[in-house]
Protein backbone atom coordinates (compact mmCIF):
# COMPACT_ATOMS: atom_id res chain seq x y z
CA UNK A 1 0.00 0.00 0.00
CA UNK A 2 1.52 3.32 -1.08
CA UNK A 3 0.66 6.70 0.39
CA UNK A 4 -1.70 8.78 -1.75
CA UNK A 5 1.00 11.38 -2.33
CA UNK A 6 3.08 8.82 -4.15
CA UNK A 7 0.37 6.65 -5.68
CA UNK A 8 -1.28 9.62 -7.42
CA UNK A 9 2.13 10.95 -8.53
CA UNK A 10 1.90 14.18 -6.56
CA UNK A 11 5.41 13.47 -5.29
CA UNK A 12 8.04 11.09 -6.55
CA UNK A 13 9.70 8.63 -4.17
CA UNK A 14 12.79 10.88 -3.98
CA UNK A 15 10.72 14.00 -3.30
CA UNK A 16 8.79 12.19 -0.56
CA UNK A 17 12.02 11.03 1.11
CA UNK A 18 13.46 14.56 0.88
CA UNK A 19 10.26 15.99 2.39
CA UNK A 20 10.41 13.55 5.30
CA UNK A 21 14.12 14.14 5.93
CA UNK A 22 13.87 17.93 5.70
CA UNK A 23 10.51 18.78 7.26
CA UNK A 24 9.38 15.85 9.38
CA UNK A 25 11.87 15.50 12.20
CA UNK A 26 10.20 13.60 15.02
CA UNK A 27 11.71 12.27 18.23
CA UNK A 28 10.23 9.41 20.16
CA UNK A 29 9.85 9.72 23.91
CA UNK A 30 12.94 7.56 24.40
CA UNK A 31 14.98 9.75 22.00
CA UNK A 32 13.96 12.95 23.79
CA UNK A 33 14.78 11.44 27.17
CA UNK A 34 18.29 10.65 25.94
CA UNK A 35 18.75 14.17 24.56
CA UNK A 36 17.57 15.82 27.79
CA UNK A 37 19.35 13.39 30.09
CA UNK A 38 16.20 12.32 31.92
CA UNK A 39 14.37 9.02 32.10
CA UNK A 40 11.58 8.03 29.75
CA UNK A 41 9.42 7.56 32.85
CA UNK A 42 9.87 11.22 33.81
CA UNK A 43 8.47 12.33 30.46
CA UNK A 44 5.64 9.79 30.75
CA UNK A 45 4.72 11.07 34.20
CA UNK A 46 4.67 14.69 32.98
CA UNK A 47 2.36 13.72 30.12
CA UNK A 48 0.03 11.76 32.40
CA UNK A 49 -0.33 14.75 34.75
CA UNK A 50 -0.80 17.19 31.82
CA UNK A 51 2.35 19.06 32.88
CA UNK A 52 4.52 18.37 29.85
CA UNK A 53 6.65 21.34 28.85
CA UNK A 54 7.06 19.98 25.33
CA UNK A 55 4.26 19.61 22.75
CA UNK A 56 3.74 16.04 21.60
CA UNK A 57 1.55 13.91 19.35
CA UNK A 58 0.07 10.56 20.20
CA UNK A 59 -0.42 8.16 17.31
CA UNK A 60 -1.90 4.96 18.59
CA UNK A 61 0.21 4.11 21.62
CA UNK A 62 3.35 5.89 20.40
CA UNK A 63 4.43 9.39 21.40
CA UNK A 64 6.27 11.73 19.05
CA UNK A 65 7.84 15.11 19.75
CA UNK A 66 8.34 17.47 16.76
CA UNK A 67 11.97 18.61 16.82
CA UNK A 68 11.28 22.13 15.56
CA UNK A 69 8.77 22.78 18.36
CA UNK A 70 11.20 21.34 20.94
CA UNK A 71 13.84 23.89 19.96
CA UNK A 72 11.30 26.74 20.05
CA UNK A 73 10.12 25.63 23.50
CA UNK A 74 13.65 25.44 24.85
CA UNK A 75 14.49 28.90 23.53
CA UNK A 76 11.24 30.35 24.88
CA UNK A 77 12.05 29.06 28.38
CA UNK A 78 15.64 30.28 28.66
CA UNK A 79 16.52 32.16 31.83
CA UNK A 80 19.50 34.45 32.21
CA UNK A 81 21.99 33.52 34.88
CA UNK A 82 22.40 36.28 37.43
CA UNK A 83 25.66 36.88 39.21
CA UNK A 84 25.54 37.57 42.91
Secondary structure, 3 states (H helix, E strand, C coil): CCCHHHHCCCCCHHHHHHHHHHHCCEEEHHHHHHHHCCCHHHHHHHHHCCCCCCCCEEECCEEEEEHHHHHHHHHHCCCCCCCC
